[in-house]
Amino acid sequence: MAKENLNKFYLLSFKATKEVNLAIFQHKIMHNILATNCILNKMKTVASPSCSFCSSESQNIRHLFQY
């Protein structure tokens, strides 16, 4: 049963919309792989993990969409 729920979760973003780019975006958010400054900083791609918009906090998915 747990595997069935995992499969439903994985396919949810692709069933929610027919727009491919939106489905990929939703998939990245759900699996925490959206390239935010926090993740890019860990990969040494950007110098600072701080938010590009407010510069007050580390930019992660929650901060990006909450503020």
Helices and strands as residue ranges (DSSP letters): H 2-16, H 20-30, H 37-42, H 61-66
